[in-house]
Amino acid sequence: MNKIISCKNLKKSFFIKNKTLNVLNDISFDIEKGETTSIVGESGSGKSTIANIIAGLLKPTSGNVFFENSSIFNNTSVDKASFDKASFNRTKIFRKNIQMIFQDPYLSLNPKMRILEIILEPLKIHEKFSKEKLLKLADEILEKVNLSVFIKNRFPHQLSGGQKQRVAIARAIILNPKFIILDEPLSSLDVSIGAGIINLLTDLQKNLDLTYLFISHDLKVIKYISDYVSVIYMGKFLEKAPTKKLFSNPLHPYTQALIDSSFTFRNNQTKILLNNETPSLLDPPKGCLFSTRCPFAKKICFDARPDLKEIEKDHFVACHLVKTALTSLGSSKTTSSSL
Ligand code: SF4
């Protein structure tokens, strides 16, 4: 396999009122070239923090991200202005090849700029093309995202939500990047408009040889678009597996609960309800992070935090009782996590 992104032991902490808020807790994963890897979790779980770190918008407290085996953060701090020319050029390469599409196209497009200026802005920063060439490229890119060239002189507020997200996609692909981070790209769109965007993303991936990191809380979309899925909870991965495996045989109770909240009953399995609130990151459970909501929690779950372990080939789970949890499922019709 051919890794394009590799995240190693990412940690991100913030300090609030003398307390440490651990937003990311030792996150490691690889993304294979040409595939779509998704991260799913509830809001506040840390998935957008991972996206922002890979995009270079946020620096990890520790750990690193590698793009095609080159470290993104080594000597190229995005927080400091003092980096030498070599590292600056390297940063430019990362910025050209790693693009991000944000969840709200209303906020991600500058309302004072015309569509033409918006989609050409990255090219003006990274390339030196003549005006004629820029105009030609603008027309080509609008065609690629199925937008009429007649919208070029409009402002964002004159476009629909779906058109705005297509403009954001056009701006992201105009530099021919290799890797695109999609941070909840459908959450502000109607279902039918979102379906059109998903089809566009799938076509672009095929035609332009793109690799995606897809961040979402919508399991239906994730099941459709992904090759590999990681489930995150309170800044820690609880389960990672190829999409088919994760949906046909979810092993972590939290993954099972997420699937149960999005789909009808899993075949002959107990339905797990997510009743309690996620604990505060300022005061996380000492043992398993999911212990306050898990219907299968035993004493060990409150005492020790389980590591992410490979349970079967390429299927990782962080649960002390994954086997017993599995066998206990299916014995009753509905299990609530309200303990
Ligand atoms: Fe539930 Fe215990 Fe597994 Fe955590 S370790 S998910 S509390 S069974």
Residues whose N, C-alpha, C, O or C-beta is under 5 A from the ligand:
A	BS01	SF4	P253 C288 F290 S291 C294 F296 A297 K298 C301 P306 A318 C319 H320 L321
